């Protein structure tokens, strides 16, 4: 096979694989519904992309099933015209996870799973390895600010960092040499049906760790790992003794430092390049994996101090005239953690949050928990639900969350009326939350703040 065609090429995970094959010299092209910045970047790298369903009119260079492999994301509906064409004509069709699974069979996979934290942890691991003598390859679930990419390639390392996505049980295609599980809070109940089935999927993922491999998971999460007898198991934590843990945490003057204890060895004064409290536990997980792969103490210190984060993960865009931060948080636990960090960093400031719920099903499952988290803000602006792959569910809207928010200062609006809603608000810090398309408004929000304050 010499050609790869992607259905949903603009997704963060899909785009990394497209980049991988493109850089290996294969012909790469595909479809996405929206022309995002990621798509524009891929096109600038020489990848052919279009934005309308061509049905049977597939570009001629991708019409031979003996030359082309089709890779698709679960977000592509089964009735999509191009998808149906490839199925009718006998193409080899793979899910993104299956491609990553093949890569973990030929490389040593360091796979990071969890309801939340996996993008940050995997990007931290990649940075720690990359800037050390060890090096690595990486398929990331976000754009690393250090490397301005979601793909890292090495010509000397067979380690590959992969974000293990639990949606649609995709992570069951992987064969990790090392696996991290950061959390097992309920999510994707439209797929799993119950929290117990969701946890069982993580337990099955543990059973896929290869002989002689390693599992690292957060102490206290709901998990009864199913492991091969030869697989080692470790736990990590914050302010609680464990195999790997953070101790003596200090926050002040815009800095966050702590001591890391790694299997009994203390590494003092780790300074976070992104000084957000929620990142302490993510850092311990990443440092543990790097440590187990031979990264030294000084390399760990330098790596964490030089880590600049992931785009859309607590990413600061403005300091003046107002502080503006954008965050990908789209699960209630993520939202609560992010808001807690904000209140710690900006204890003396008024914080306004703009939240765009992601998926009708997630809103229906967790509207009370979303409202509880958002009620901790000084003011909330709530947008309509971003549907992504879903069709509307009767009776489910952002009003479910809005009606449960206890804060007196709350607004329910649309993207079209967002700036009209914001113009009379009194705040020091504004934060946009969500996994939908709220990030496309970042330039406009920055302009709005500079013009009006």
C-alpha positions in Angstrom: 0.0 0.0 0.0 1.3 3.4 -1.0 -1.6 5.7 -0.2 -3.7 6.6 2.8 -7.1 8.3 2.8 -8.5 9.7 6.0 -12.2 10.3 6.8 -12.2 12.9 9.5 -8.6 13.9 8.8 -8.9 17.2 10.9 -9.3 15.4 14.2 -6.4 15.8 16.6 -5.6 12.1 16.6 -6.3 11.5 13.0 -4.1 14.4 11.9 -1.1 13.0 13.8 -1.3 9.7 11.9 -1.8 11.6 8.6 1.4 13.6 9.3 3.2 10.3 10.2 2.4 8.7 6.8 3.0 11.9 4.9 6.5 12.3 6.4 7.2 8.7 5.6 6.7 9.6 2.0 3.3 8.1 1.3 0.5 9.8 -0.6 -2.0 11.2 1.9 -5.4 12.8 1.5 -8.9 12.9 2.9 -12.1 14.6 4.0 -13.2 16.6 7.0 -16.5 18.4 7.6 -14.8 21.6 8.8 -11.8 23.6 7.5 -10.0 24.0 10.8 -6.5 25.4 11.5 -5.3 21.9 11.8 -6.6 21.1 8.3 -4.9 24.3 6.9 -1.6 23.2 8.5 -1.9 19.7 7.0 -2.6 21.3 3.6 0.5 23.4 4.0 2.4 20.2 4.5 1.2 18.9 1.2 -1.8 16.8 2.2 -4.9 17.0 -0.1 -8.1 17.8 1.9 -11.6 18.6 0.9 -14.7 19.6 3.0 -17.7 18.3 1.2 -18.9 14.7 0.9 -17.9 13.7 -2.6 -19.9 10.4 -2.4 -18.6 8.3 -5.4 -16.5 11.1 -6.8 -13.4 10.1 -4.8 -10.1 11.8 -6.0 -8.7 9.6 -8.8 -5.4 8.9 -7.0 -7.3 7.1 -4.2 -9.7 4.9 -6.1 -7.5 1.7 -6.3 -8.2 -0.6 -3.4 -4.9 -2.4 -4.0 -3.0 0.8 -3.3 -5.1 2.7 -0.8 -5.9 2.1 2.9 -8.8 4.1 4.3 -8.6 5.3 8.0 -11.7 6.6 9.7 -12.7 8.1 13.0 -15.8 6.9 14.8 -17.2 10.4 14.4 -17.9 9.6 10.7 -21.5 8.4 10.3 -21.9 5.0 8.7 -24.1 6.6 6.0 -21.4 9.0 4.9 -21.2 8.9 1.1 -17.5 8.4 0.8 -17.5 5.9 3.6 -20.1 3.8 1.8 -18.1 4.0 -1.5 -15.0 2.5 0.2 -17.1 -0.2 1.8 -18.8 -1.1 -1.5 -15.5 -1.3 -3.4 -13.6 -3.6 -1.0 -11.1 -1.2 0.4 -9.2 -2.1 3.5 -10.8 0.2 6.1 -9.2 0.7 9.5 -10.1 2.7 12.6 -7.5 5.2 13.9 -7.0 2.9 16.9 -6.2 -0.1 14.8 -3.4 1.8 13.0 -2.0 2.9 16.4 -2.4 -0.7 17.6 -0.2 -1.9 14.7 2.4 0.7 15.6 2.5 -0.5 19.3 3.2 -4.0 18.0 6.3 -2.9 16.2 7.5 -0.2 18.6 7.5 0.0 22.5 4.2 1.8 23.3 3.9 4.1 26.3 0.1 4.4 26.3 -1.8 6.9 28.5 -5.5 6.3 29.3 -8.0 8.0 31.6 -11.2 10.0 31.6 -9.1 13.1 31.9 -5.5 14.1 32.1 -4.3 11.8 29.3 -3.4 14.5 26.8 -1.4 16.5 29.3 0.4 13.4 30.7 1.2 12.0 27.3 2.6 15.4 26.2 4.6 15.7 29.4 6.1 12.2 28.9 7.0 13.0 25.3 8.7 16.2 26.3 10.6 14.6 29.1 11.9 11.8 26.9 12.5 14.1 23.9 14.7 16.6 25.7 16.6 13.8 27.5 19.2 11.3 26.2 16.4 8.7 25.7 14.2 10.4 23.0 10.9 9.1 21.7 8.2 9.1 19.0 4.8 10.4 20.0 1.2 10.6 18.7 -0.4 13.2 20.9 -4.0 14.2 21.5 -3.2 17.9 21.5 -0.7 20.3 20.0 2.4 20.5 22.1 3.4 24.1 22.5 7.0 23.1 22.9 7.0 21.5 19.4 4.0 23.1 17.8 2.9 19.6 16.7 0.9 16.5 17.7 3.5 14.2 16.1 7.1 13.6 17.1 9.4 11.3 15.2 12.8 9.9 16.3 15.5 8.2 14.3 17.1 6.7 17.4 14.3 5.6 19.7 11.7 2.8 19.4 9.6 4.3 22.3 6.3 5.7 21.1 4.0 7.8 23.3 0.3 7.3 22.5 -2.8 8.7 24.0 -5.1 5.7 24.6 -8.7 6.8 23.8 -11.4 4.9 25.6 -14.2 6.2 23.4 -15.8 3.3 21.4 -13.3 1.0 23.3 -10.6 2.2 20.9 -7.8 1.6 23.4 -8.5 -2.2 23.2 -6.5 -2.2 20.0 -3.3 -1.3 21.7 -0.4 -3.4 23.0 1.4 -1.2 25.6 4.8 -2.0 27.0 3.9 0.6 29.7 0.4 2.0 30.4 -0.8 4.9 32.6 -4.4 5.2 33.9 -5.1 8.6 35.3 -8.8 8.4 36.1 -11.9 6.2 35.6 -14.7 8.7 36.3 -17.9 7.9 34.3 -18.0 9.2 30.7 -19.2 8.0 27.3 -22.2 6.3 28.9 -23.9 6.4 25.5 -21.3 3.8 24.5 -20.8 1.8 27.8 -24.3 2.0 29.3 -23.0 2.0 32.9 -20.1 3.2 35.0 -19.2 -0.4 35.9 -18.9 -1.4 32.3 -16.8 1.7 31.7 -14.4 0.7 34.5 -14.3 -2.9 33.1 -13.1 -1.5 29.8 -10.1 0.0 31.6 -9.5 -3.3 33.4 -9.4 -5.1 30.1 -7.0 -2.4 28.7 -4.7 -3.4 31.6 -4.7 -7.0 30.4 -3.3 -5.9 27.1 0.0 -4.8 28.6 2.6 -7.1 27.1 4.7 -9.6 29.1 7.3 -7.8 31.2 5.5 -4.5 30.9 4.4 -2.0 33.5 1.1 -0.4 34.7 1.1 2.9 36.5 -2.2 4.2 37.9 -3.5 6.9 40.2 -3.9 5.8 43.8 -7.5 5.6 44.9 -9.2 5.4 41.5 -11.9 2.7 40.9 -9.8 0.0 39.2 -9.1 -3.7 39.7 -6.4 -4.2 37.1 -6.3 -7.5 35.2 -2.6 -8.1 34.6 -0.3 -10.8 33.2 1.8 -12.3 36.0 5.0 -10.7 34.6 3.6 -7.2 34.5 4.7 -4.8 37.3 2.2 -2.5 38.9 2.8 0.9 40.5 0.7 3.7 41.9 1.1 7.5 42.0 -0.4 10.2 44.1 -0.2 13.8 45.4 0.5 14.5 49.1 0.1 10.8 50.0 2.8 8.2 50.1 2.8 5.9 47.1 5.3 4.4 44.7 5.6 7.8 43.0 4.3 10.9 44.7 4.5 14.7 45.1 5.4 16.2 48.4 6.1 19.6 49.9 4.1 21.5 47.3 4.7 25.3 47.3 2.7 27.9 45.4 3.5 31.6 45.2 4.8 34.5 43.2 3.5 32.8 40.0 5.6 29.7 40.7 4.7 26.1 41.7 7.4 23.8 43.1 7.3 20.4 44.8 9.5 17.5 45.7 9.0 14.2 43.8 9.6 10.9 45.4 10.3 8.2 42.8 10.4 4.7 44.3 12.1 6.0 47.5 14.4 8.5 45.7 13.6 12.2 46.4 14.1 14.7 43.7 13.8 18.2 45.2 12.5 21.4 43.8 10.7 20.4 40.7 9.4 23.6 39.1 6.4 23.5 36.8 6.7 25.4 33.5 2.9 25.5 33.6 2.2 26.4 37.3 -1.3 25.0 37.6 -2.1 22.9 40.7 -4.0 20.2 38.8 -0.8 19.6 36.8 1.1 18.3 39.9 -0.5 14.8 39.7 -0.1 14.8 35.9 3.6 15.7 36.3 4.2 12.8 38.8 2.7 10.3 36.4 4.8 11.6 33.5 8.0 11.8 35.6 7.4 8.2 36.8 7.2 6.9 33.2 10.3 8.9 32.2 12.2 7.7 35.2 11.3 4.1 34.5 12.7 4.6 31.0 16.0 5.9 32.2 15.6 9.7 32.3 17.9 11.2 35.0 17.2 13.6 37.8 18.7 16.7 36.2 16.9 15.9 32.9 13.6 15.6 34.8 14.1 18.9 36.5 15.0 20.7 33.3 12.3 19.0 31.4 9.5 20.0 33.7 10.8 23.6 34.0 10.9 23.9 30.2 7.5 22.2 29.6 5.2 24.8 28.0 1.9 22.8 27.9 -0.6 21.8 25.3 -2.7 24.1 23.2 -6.2 24.5 24.8 -5.1 23.0 28.1 -5.2 26.0 30.5 -3.6 28.1 27.8 -3.1 31.8 28.6 -3.8 34.1 25.7 -3.8 37.5 27.3 -2.5 39.2 30.5 -3.8 42.7 29.8 -6.2 44.4 29.8 -7.9 41.3 31.1 -6.4 37.8 31.8 -7.8 35.4 29.2 -7.4 31.6 29.4 -8.8 28.9 27.2 -9.3 25.3 28.5 -10.5 22.1 26.8 -12.3 21.0 30.0 -15.5 19.2 28.9 -16.1 16.6 31.7 -17.5 17.8 35.1 -14.4 16.6 37.0 -12.1 18.4 34.5 -14.2 21.5 34.8 -14.1 21.4 38.6 -10.3 20.8 38.7 -9.7 23.7 36.3 -12.0 26.1 38.2 -10.2 25.1 41.5 -6.8 25.9 40.0 -8.2 29.2 38.7 -9.5 30.2 42.1 -6.1 29.3 43.7 -4.1 31.3 41.1 -6.4 34.3 41.1 -7.9 34.3 44.6 -8.3 38.1 44.6 -9.9 38.4 41.1 -13.4 38.1 39.6 -13.5 35.1 37.3 -16.0 34.8 34.5 -16.4 31.4 32.7 -17.8 30.8 29.2 -18.8 27.2 28.9 -19.8 25.4 25.7 -21.3 21.9 26.6 -20.0 19.1 24.4 -22.5 16.4 23.3 -26.2 16.0 24.2 -25.6 12.6 25.8 -22.9 14.0 28.2 -25.1 16.9 29.1 -28.0 14.6 29.8 -25.8 12.4 32.0 -23.9 15.1 33.9 -25.9 18.4 33.8 -26.2 18.5 37.6 -22.4 18.0 38.0 -21.6 20.6 35.4 -23.8 23.1 37.2 -22.2 22.3 40.5 -18.7 23.0 39.1 -19.8 26.2 37.3 -21.5 27.5 40.4 -18.0 28.1 41.9 -17.3 30.8 39.4 -18.1 34.5 40.0 -20.1 34.6 36.8 -21.1 32.1 34.1 -22.0 32.5 30.5 -23.5 29.3 29.0 -23.6 28.6 25.3 -25.7 26.1 23.3 -24.5 22.5 23.2 -21.9 21.5 20.6 -23.3 18.3 19.1 -20.2 16.9 17.4 -21.2 13.4 16.2 -24.6 13.4 17.8 -28.2 14.3 16.8 -30.3 16.3 19.3 -32.0 14.5 22.2 -35.5 15.7 23.0 -35.5 17.8 26.2 -31.8 18.1 26.4 -30.3 21.6 26.1 -27.9 23.9 27.9 -31.0 25.1 29.9 -30.6 21.9 32.0 -27.3 23.1 33.3 -28.4 26.8 33.5 -31.4 26.0 35.7 -29.1 24.1 38.2 -26.4 26.8 38.5 -26.7 28.4 42.0 -24.7 31.6 41.1 -26.8 34.7 40.9 -24.7 35.9 38.0 -25.4 33.6 35.0 -26.4 34.0 31.4 -27.7 31.7 28.7 -26.8 32.8 25.2 -25.7 31.7 21.7 -22.4 32.0 19.9 -23.9 34.7 17.7 -24.8 36.8 20.7 -21.7 36.0 22.8 -20.1 39.4 22.5 -23.3 41.3 23.1 -23.7 39.2 26.3 -20.1 39.9 27.4 -20.0 43.7 26.8 -21.5 44.8 30.2 -19.8 42.1 32.3 -17.5 43.0 35.2 -14.5 40.6 35.5 -10.8 40.4 35.9 -10.3 36.9 34.4 -12.2 35.3 31.5 -12.0 31.6 30.7 -13.5 29.7 27.8 -14.2 26.0 28.5 -15.2 23.2 26.1 -14.2 20.6 23.5 -16.4 22.0 20.7 -15.6 24.9 18.5 -15.3 27.6 21.2 -11.6 27.8 20.4 -12.4 29.3 17.0 -13.5 32.4 18.8 -10.2 33.0 20.6 -9.0 35.7 18.2 -12.3 37.5 18.3 -12.4 37.3 22.1 -8.9 38.8 22.3 -9.8 41.6 20.0 -13.0 42.2 22.0 -11.1 42.5 25.3 -8.4 44.8 23.8 -11.1 47.1 22.3 -13.6 47.2 25.2 -11.4 47.2 28.3 
